[in-house]
Structures are given as structure tokens and as C-alpha cells.
Amino acid sequence: MTTSETNQTSETGETGEVSVPFRAGQGGYASFRIPAVVATGTGQLLAFCEGRVGSRDDFGNIDIVLKRSTDGGLTWGPLQVAAKNGDALAGNPAPVVLDTGRVLLVHVRNAALATEDAIRRGKVSATDGRRVWVQHSDDEGLTWSNPKEITGQVKKAAWRWYATTPGHALQLSTGRVVVPANHSLPPAGQDNGTEGKYNGGHCLLSDDRGENWRIGYVDDNTDGYINVNETTAAELADGRVYFNTRNDSPAPGTRADAYSRDGGQTLLKPFRPQAGLTAPVVEASVLQLRDPDVLLFSGPADPGFRALMTIRASTDGGTTWRPAHTVDGLPAAYSDLVRVDDDTVGLLYETGDFGAYETITFRRVPVTDLT
């Protein structure tokens, strides 16, 4: 791997400092997708994503890869493989840095040829279908433990499709670990299971720092109005957990949200439309800033296309939103947010000049631009 591939430098422009940790076609991977980023206790940034060996497809030979930055995302070290499932799939990285300094990495695995369509149709065995694993690092991502399967603790037998987050998970002020997730239900009648109305949401909970897990809230309905899909979460200043989800069904807009007062065990109300966040159908990220007290949301702002990456801000816990920082008008898709330091928020996102999946780019945004 050349120096230019392992130590990308930043460029400074009107929209902030930018670096490119992952570029399609480099490091032995045809494509990189599904970004997630966390900051360690010493301030290192760990940027995760899926390294897709053969193509951009959501199935096949896929590893979870990692790059580290020791200078706040200005430059990045060499590519590492954090989780590998032979020639099959390890994906949907959901990392979280615990109060002990340990980095947990929750993720899913399935057989290489098990497509989402086949899984949702019930044509894939339980062994080859989506299964849930966790591993950890006690040296800030340099080395990783052997993975441990937790499928039996966090996936109901009837569920077919299953995905963690994408993006970072979180540890609450109580110590509880919360990992947003989604699943699909078996169909009824003449349906085949691929219909959006069979999407459902839930979260994984651990009260012993990842040793044992259980299912928290479950939000299922088949009314075709709001059907929870890829979900992100943040702990608000008052202790509530805010969940924001992608909605593929015809509710007003494409986003929905919900709140929990018991750390994700239950929801105060089922997910409801959040029409204040204009977006295409896509994953997004939320991040609660403590000083100042502002909730951030990142995602494309074009209503019909994956483009126009924008950070939006809320000062009322997600009830209302305003645009805070528009990156540019280019194609853009999945993203994740991280607090880099007192003065800076980091945005790790999929983007490119002519397509959203050319790079995974990191952008440093001054907190003053967001507040």
C-alpha cells in the first residue's frame, strides 16, 4: 500500500478541513461503504466501514475495516481488518467506546450469497442468515478479541433480516450500552416478505459492558405507514434516549423518531413521522453535544436523491430542526457523527464527484458553525 493510500492529508476550504480515509478500489477492496466513527479516551479517532472485496453489492466477501487518526482526522494510518468472516460477510459495524476505555464492536454476519431479498423471502437457512456478533479491543483498536456470537440473546426466531445501526452505538450515563437495530417480520397472506411494511425496529441492551445482551424496545407494525429501518440514537441532556430512523413507507417525509425514558427498554410512543427532516430514503446519524446542549443530525437534504450532505441542529431534543451546516451539493449517502474535541465535530460520510460511493470522506466542522 502506498503512502498516499495510508496517510491521507487534509485540505482546507470554505467548508472546513477534509480528508479521505477510504477510496474505492484501494487496499484490495472494490468499494467501501457503511461508515461508523468513534473517539477513544485519548482522543484517537477510529473510522470503521465495510470493505467490499468484489463489488459494491451488499452481499459477498465483505470485511469490517478500520483506519486510525491521531490528529483529529487530518490524516489516517494504514488500513486494518477489524472483523472478518472468511470469504463471507461481516458488516454493519456498530462501535462504541466504553467508560473503561474498551472499544466494543457489535456487527452482523451471514453467508456470502445470502442476499437481503432471499433472507426476507425466507429462502436462507438460519445458519446462513443474519447472525449477531461482538468483539472488543483494549488497545484502542490495534488488536481485537475473538468474536463472540450473541444471536440467541438479541434476535427473535421469527425475524428474518437483521441489521445493527449502521453508525456508532452508545453508552448511556447509567453505564448501559444501547445498539439501535432493525429486522424484518415474516409475511402474511400472499406477501413475500420483501414489502416495506414488514420492517421493524428494536435495540440491543447490555448492562454489564457487553458481556450479556438482551432485546430492548420492539417497534413492529404492518400498517405500511411507518416501518422502522436503519436507526440511530443519542442520549439527551435530560437522560431520555432519542431514536431517529429511516422510514421507507409513505408517512409524511422519510424520517421518524421516538423517545425512551428507561434507557431503551421501552418507547414512550411508537415511532412517529419527523417531517422537519427533509431527506431521501437513507441512513443518517445523530449526536448529542453536551456543551453546548445541541442535538445534531447528519444526512442528505435533497428530498429525492442521495445528495446535499447537511448537518441539522435541534435545541429542543429533536422536536424541531434547522439547517446548521451544508457540506456541498455533491452526491452523498450514509454518514456518522463524532465529537472530535471541544471545538470540533467530525462527519464521516459517503460521497463523490459523480456518485455517492466513490469515497468515505471525513470532514472537520467547527462547533461554532453548528450552534
C-alpha positions as CSV (number, residue, x, y, z in Angstrom):
1,M,0.0,0.0,0.0
2,T,1.5,3.4,-0.9
3,T,2.0,6.3,1.4
4,S,-0.8,8.2,-0.3
5,E,-3.2,5.4,0.5
6,T,-2.2,5.1,4.2
7,N,-1.7,8.7,5.3
8,Q,-4.2,10.9,3.5
9,T,-3.6,14.6,4.2
10,S,-6.3,17.2,4.6
11,E,-7.3,20.2,2.6
12,T,-8.7,23.4,4.0
13,G,-11.5,25.2,2.2
14,E,-14.6,27.2,2.8
15,T,-16.4,24.2,4.2
16,G,-13.7,23.0,6.7
17,E,-10.8,20.5,6.8
18,V,-11.3,17.4,4.8
19,S,-9.5,14.1,4.5
20,V,-10.3,10.8,2.7
21,P,-9.6,7.7,4.7
22,F,-11.3,5.3,2.2
23,R,-11.4,5.5,-1.6
24,A,-13.0,2.8,-3.7
25,G,-10.5,0.5,-5.4
26,Q,-7.7,0.9,-2.9
27,G,-6.3,-1.5,-0.3
28,G,-7.7,-4.6,-2.1
29,Y,-11.3,-3.6,-1.9
30,A,-13.5,-2.6,-4.8
31,S,-15.7,-0.5,-2.6
32,F,-16.1,0.9,0.9
33,R,-19.5,1.5,2.4
34,I,-21.4,1.9,5.8
35,P,-19.2,4.3,7.8
36,A,-19.0,4.5,11.6
37,V,-16.7,6.6,13.7
38,V,-15.8,6.9,17.4
39,A,-13.3,8.8,19.6
40,T,-11.3,6.9,22.2
41,G,-10.5,8.2,25.6
42,T,-7.1,9.5,24.5
43,G,-8.7,11.3,21.5
44,Q,-7.8,8.9,18.7
45,L,-10.4,8.6,16.0
46,L,-11.4,5.1,14.8
47,A,-13.1,5.1,11.4
48,F,-14.9,1.8,10.5
49,C,-16.7,0.7,7.4
50,E,-17.4,-2.3,5.2
51,G,-14.6,-3.2,2.8
52,R,-16.3,-4.9,-0.1
53,V,-13.9,-7.1,-2.0
54,G,-15.5,-7.9,-5.3
55,S,-18.1,-5.1,-5.9
56,R,-20.3,-2.5,-4.3
57,D,-23.0,-5.1,-3.6
58,D,-24.4,-5.6,-0.1
59,F,-23.5,-9.3,-0.2
60,G,-20.4,-11.3,-1.0
61,N,-16.9,-11.2,0.6
62,I,-17.1,-8.2,3.0
63,D,-14.8,-7.3,5.9
64,I,-15.1,-4.7,8.6
65,V,-12.1,-2.5,8.1
66,L,-10.6,0.3,10.2
67,K,-8.4,3.3,10.0
68,R,-7.0,5.3,12.9
69,S,-6.3,9.0,13.2
70,T,-4.1,10.5,16.0
71,D,-4.5,14.1,14.8
72,G,-8.3,14.6,14.9
73,G,-9.0,13.3,11.4
74,L,-6.4,15.4,9.5
75,T,-4.5,12.2,8.5
76,W,-5.2,8.5,8.7
77,G,-3.0,5.5,9.4
78,P,-2.9,2.2,7.4
79,L,-5.9,0.0,6.7
80,Q,-6.6,-2.7,9.3
81,V,-9.2,-5.5,9.2
82,A,-11.2,-5.4,12.4
83,A,-13.6,-8.3,11.7
84,K,-13.5,-11.0,9.0
85,N,-15.9,-13.9,8.2
86,G,-13.7,-15.9,5.9
87,D,-14.8,-15.2,2.4
88,A,-18.3,-14.4,3.6
89,L,-19.8,-11.2,5.1
90,A,-19.0,-9.3,8.3
91,G,-20.7,-6.0,8.2
92,N,-22.9,-3.2,9.8
93,P,-20.2,-2.1,12.3
94,A,-21.7,-0.6,15.5
95,P,-18.7,0.5,17.6
96,V,-18.9,2.2,21.0
97,V,-16.1,3.3,23.4
98,L,-16.9,2.4,27.0
99,D,-16.1,4.3,30.2
100,T,-13.4,1.7,30.8
101,G,-11.7,2.6,27.5
102,R,-12.6,-0.7,25.9
103,V,-14.0,-0.5,22.3
104,L,-16.9,-2.8,21.6
105,L,-17.7,-3.7,18.0
106,V,-21.2,-5.2,17.5
107,H,-21.8,-6.4,14.0
108,V,-23.7,-8.9,11.8
109,R,-22.5,-11.9,9.7
110,N,-24.1,-14.0,7.0
111,A,-23.2,-16.3,4.2
112,A,-21.6,-14.6,1.1
113,L,-24.5,-15.4,-1.2
114,A,-27.3,-14.7,1.3
115,T,-28.9,-11.6,-0.2
116,E,-31.3,-9.4,1.6
117,D,-34.0,-10.3,-0.8
118,A,-33.5,-14.0,-0.3
119,I,-33.3,-13.6,3.5
120,R,-36.5,-11.5,3.6
121,R,-38.3,-14.2,1.4
122,G,-37.3,-16.9,3.9
123,K,-35.1,-18.7,1.4
124,V,-32.0,-18.7,3.6
125,S,-31.3,-21.0,6.5
126,A,-30.8,-19.7,10.0
127,T,-27.2,-20.8,9.8
128,D,-26.5,-18.8,6.6
129,G,-28.8,-15.9,7.5
130,R,-28.1,-12.8,9.6
131,R,-26.4,-13.5,12.9
132,V,-25.1,-11.1,15.5
133,W,-21.5,-11.0,17.0
134,V,-19.5,-8.8,19.3
135,Q,-15.8,-8.4,19.9
136,H,-13.6,-5.9,21.7
137,S,-10.3,-4.1,21.7
138,D,-8.5,-2.9,24.9
139,D,-5.7,-1.1,23.0
140,E,-7.8,1.5,21.0
141,G,-8.4,-0.8,18.0
142,L,-4.9,-2.0,17.5
143,T,-5.9,-5.6,18.2
144,W,-9.2,-7.3,18.6
145,S,-10.6,-10.2,20.7
146,N,-12.1,-13.3,19.1
147,P,-15.7,-12.6,18.1
148,K,-18.5,-14.0,20.3
149,E,-21.9,-14.8,18.9
150,I,-24.9,-13.2,20.7
151,T,-27.6,-14.1,18.2
152,G,-29.6,-16.1,20.6
153,Q,-29.8,-13.2,23.1
154,V,-30.8,-10.5,20.6
155,K,-32.7,-11.9,17.7
156,K,-36.2,-13.4,17.8
157,A,-36.6,-16.7,15.9
158,A,-39.2,-15.3,13.6
159,W,-37.2,-12.4,12.5
160,R,-35.6,-12.7,9.0
161,W,-33.5,-9.7,8.0
162,Y,-31.4,-8.1,10.8
163,A,-29.0,-5.2,10.9
164,T,-27.2,-3.2,13.6
165,T,-27.4,0.6,13.4
166,P,-25.4,1.5,10.9
167,G,-23.1,4.0,12.7
168,H,-21.9,4.3,16.2
169,A,-23.7,2.8,19.2
170,L,-23.7,4.5,22.6
171,Q,-23.1,4.0,26.3
172,L,-25.6,5.9,28.5
173,S,-24.7,7.9,31.6
174,T,-26.0,4.9,33.6
175,G,-23.4,2.6,32.0
176,R,-25.9,0.8,29.8
177,V,-24.9,0.1,26.2
178,V,-27.6,0.7,23.6
179,V,-27.2,-0.5,20.0
180,P,-30.1,0.5,17.6
181,A,-31.1,-2.3,15.2
182,N,-33.7,-3.3,12.7
183,H,-35.3,-6.5,11.5
184,S,-38.0,-7.9,9.2
185,L,-41.0,-9.9,10.0
186,P,-42.4,-13.0,8.2
187,P,-45.1,-12.0,5.7
188,A,-48.9,-12.7,5.8
189,G,-51.3,-13.7,3.1
190,Q,-49.8,-13.5,-0.4
191,D,-47.0,-11.2,0.5
192,N,-43.4,-12.4,0.1
193,G,-41.7,-10.6,2.9
194,T,-39.8,-8.0,0.8
195,E,-42.6,-5.4,1.3
196,G,-41.5,-2.4,3.4
197,K,-44.4,-2.8,5.8
198,Y,-42.6,-5.9,7.3
199,N,-39.7,-3.7,8.5
200,G,-39.4,-3.4,12.3
201,G,-37.1,-1.8,14.8
202,H,-35.6,-2.7,18.1
203,C,-32.4,-2.1,20.1
204,L,-29.8,-4.3,21.9
205,L,-29.1,-3.6,25.5
206,S,-26.2,-4.6,27.8
207,D,-25.9,-3.6,31.5
208,D,-22.5,-5.3,32.0
209,R,-20.4,-3.6,29.3
210,G,-21.1,-6.1,26.6
211,E,-20.8,-9.4,28.5
212,N,-24.5,-10.2,28.2
213,W,-27.2,-8.8,25.9
214,R,-31.0,-8.6,25.6
215,I,-33.6,-7.0,23.4
216,G,-35.0,-3.6,24.4
217,Y,-37.9,-1.9,22.8
218,V,-39.5,-3.5,19.8
219,D,-41.5,-1.4,17.3
220,D,-43.4,-3.6,14.9
221,N,-46.5,-2.9,12.8
222,T,-47.5,-3.8,9.3
223,D,-49.7,-0.8,8.5
224,G,-47.4,0.4,5.8
225,Y,-47.3,3.9,7.3
226,I,-44.2,4.0,9.5
227,N,-42.0,0.9,9.4
228,V,-38.7,1.3,11.2
229,N,-35.5,0.6,9.3
230,E,-31.9,1.8,9.9
231,T,-31.8,3.6,13.2
232,T,-29.5,5.9,15.1
233,A,-29.7,7.1,18.8
234,A,-28.4,9.7,21.2
235,E,-28.8,10.3,25.0
236,L,-30.3,13.8,25.6
237,A,-29.3,16.1,28.3
238,D,-32.4,15.1,30.4
239,G,-31.5,11.4,30.2
240,R,-34.0,10.4,27.6
241,V,-32.8,8.4,24.6
242,Y,-33.7,9.8,21.2
243,F,-34.1,7.4,18.3
244,N,-34.2,8.6,14.7
245,T,-35.0,6.1,11.9
246,R,-35.1,5.8,8.2
247,N,-38.7,5.1,7.0
248,D,-39.3,3.5,3.6
249,S,-43.1,3.7,3.9
250,P,-45.4,6.6,2.8
251,A,-45.6,8.6,6.0
252,P,-45.0,12.3,5.7
253,G,-41.4,12.5,4.8
254,T,-38.8,9.8,5.1
255,R,-37.8,10.1,8.8
256,A,-39.4,9.1,12.0
257,D,-38.4,9.4,15.6
258,A,-39.2,8.2,19.1
259,Y,-38.1,8.6,22.8
260,S,-37.4,6.3,25.7
261,R,-37.3,7.3,29.4
262,D,-36.0,3.9,30.6
263,G,-32.7,3.6,28.6
264,G,-34.2,2.0,25.5
265,Q,-36.2,-0.7,27.3
266,T,-39.5,0.8,26.0
267,L,-40.6,3.7,23.9
268,L,-42.8,6.5,25.3
269,K,-44.8,6.3,22.0
270,P,-44.2,4.3,18.8
271,F,-42.1,5.9,16.1
272,R,-43.9,8.9,14.5
273,P,-43.2,11.0,11.4
274,Q,-40.5,13.7,11.7
275,A,-41.3,15.8,8.6
276,G,-38.9,18.5,9.8
277,L,-36.0,16.5,8.4
278,T,-36.2,16.5,4.6
279,A,-34.2,13.7,3.2
280,P,-34.2,10.9,0.7
281,V,-34.6,7.3,1.9
282,V,-31.2,6.8,3.5
283,E,-29.4,6.1,6.8
284,A,-28.5,9.0,9.0
285,S,-26.7,9.8,12.2
286,V,-27.5,11.8,15.4
287,L,-25.1,13.1,18.1
288,Q,-25.9,15.0,21.3
289,L,-23.4,17.8,22.2
290,R,-23.1,18.5,25.9
291,D,-21.5,21.9,25.7
292,P,-23.4,23.5,24.2
293,D,-26.6,21.5,24.6
294,V,-27.5,20.8,20.9
295,L,-28.7,17.6,19.1
296,L,-27.2,17.1,15.7
297,F,-28.4,15.1,12.7
298,S,-26.4,14.3,9.5
299,G,-27.8,13.1,6.2
300,P,-28.5,14.2,2.7
301,A,-31.0,17.0,2.4
302,D,-32.2,16.6,-1.1
303,P,-35.8,15.1,-0.9
304,G,-35.4,12.7,-3.8
305,F,-31.7,11.9,-4.3
306,R,-28.8,10.9,-2.1
307,A,-27.1,14.3,-2.3
308,L,-26.6,17.6,-0.5
309,M,-25.0,16.3,2.8
310,T,-26.2,18.6,5.6
311,I,-25.8,18.7,9.4
312,R,-29.0,19.9,11.1
313,A,-29.4,21.0,14.7
314,S,-32.1,20.9,17.3
315,T,-32.2,22.8,20.7
316,D,-35.4,21.1,21.8
317,G,-34.4,17.5,21.9
318,G,-35.4,16.7,18.3
319,T,-38.8,18.2,18.2
320,T,-37.8,20.9,15.6
321,W,-34.8,21.2,13.4
322,R,-32.9,23.8,11.5
323,P,-30.1,23.5,8.8
324,A,-26.7,24.2,10.5
325,H,-24.0,23.3,8.0
326,T,-24.4,22.3,4.4
327,V,-21.3,20.5,3.1
328,D,-21.8,20.8,-0.7
329,G,-24.3,19.8,-3.4
330,L,-22.5,16.6,-4.4
331,P,-23.8,13.1,-4.2
332,A,-23.8,11.8,-0.6
333,A,-25.3,8.9,1.3
334,Y,-24.6,7.2,4.7
335,S,-22.9,9.2,7.4
336,D,-21.8,9.2,11.1
337,L,-21.0,11.9,13.6
338,V,-18.4,12.2,16.3
339,R,-17.2,14.8,18.8
340,V,-13.5,15.3,17.9
341,D,-12.7,17.8,20.6
342,D,-14.2,20.8,22.4
343,D,-14.1,22.9,19.2
344,T,-14.8,20.3,16.5
345,V,-17.4,17.8,15.3
346,G,-16.4,15.2,12.8
347,L,-18.5,13.9,9.9
348,L,-17.6,10.6,8.2
349,Y,-19.7,10.2,5.1
350,E,-20.1,8.5,1.7
351,T,-19.6,10.9,-1.2
352,G,-18.0,11.5,-4.6
353,D,-17.9,13.9,-7.5
354,F,-20.2,11.7,-9.7
355,G,-21.6,9.2,-7.3
356,A,-22.1,8.8,-3.6
357,Y,-19.9,5.7,-3.2
358,E,-16.6,6.9,-4.6
359,T,-15.1,7.7,-1.2
360,I,-15.7,7.7,2.5
361,T,-14.6,11.2,3.5
362,F,-14.0,12.8,6.9
363,R,-14.8,16.5,7.5
364,R,-13.9,18.6,10.5
365,V,-16.7,21.1,11.3
366,P,-16.2,23.8,13.9
367,V,-18.8,23.6,16.7
368,T,-19.4,27.3,16.3
369,D,-20.7,26.6,12.8
370,L,-23.3,24.3,14.3
371,T,-24.5,26.4,17.2
